[in-house]
Amino acid sequence: MQKGHKGLLKRIKVTGTGKVRFHSPNSRHLKSNKKGTTVQSYRKSRYLGATDLIALSKMLGRSLRTAKRPAATGGKD
């Protein structure tokens, strides 16, 4: 069995619904030169998209529930 990437495991959290939550980059320090609205946006919860989940599941060594792509829907008929 393959081990999960320890650096990645420390930086993300897989929620109960299968979404992958992470903290915003640039939100730790050196915030005095940034606008207040920018700093406020760092506090929001961030979730990874479906394209990133495929690469993440390879790094973790297990499949994530939301890594499955939705079925392709045709154009409007």
N, C-alpha and C positions, 0 to 999 in steps of 0.2 A: 504494500500500500504506500502511496506517495504522500509525503508530508506536505502540509500546507505552508505557504509562504508566511513566515513569522512577522515580517515587517508589514505585510498587508493586513494580517489578522489584527494587528495593534491599531490600525487606522480606520477600519470599517466595522460596521455592525449590520448583521442580517436581521431584519425585523421579522415579526411573526407572519406577515403576509408575503415575505420573500423579497421585499425591496432591500437594496443595499444603501445604507445611510453613511455619510461621511461628513467631516467638518470642512469648511471652506478653507482654501489656502490663503495665505497672507493675512490671517486673522489673529495671529498670536501677539505680535509686537510691532513697533514702528508705525503706530496708527495716528500719531499726532499730525502728520502731513496729509492725511486722507480726509475726505469729506465725511460728514456725519452720516449721510445717507449710505455711503459706501460701507462704513463700519457697521451700520445697522443691518445691511444686507448679509454681512458675514454671520449673523446670529441665526439666520434661517436654516432649516434642515435642508440638506442637499441629498439627492438621490441619484444613483447612477442610471444611465440609459441602457437600453437593451444591447446596444453594440458593445459597450464596455463590459457587460456581464459575461460575454462569451470568453473574453481574454481573462477576466477575473476567475472564472470557474476553472480555467486551466491552471492558474497560479495556486488556487486553493486545493486542487486535486479532487474536487467534487463538483457535481453539477448544482447550479442554483435554479430554483424553481422558475424565476422570471427570465432565465437565459433562453428559454424556448421562444422562438420567433412566432408571432401570430401568423395564421394561415393567410396567404396572399389573396386579397380580394380583387376581383376584376373591376374594370371600369363600369361606369353607369350604363346600363342597357336601355 
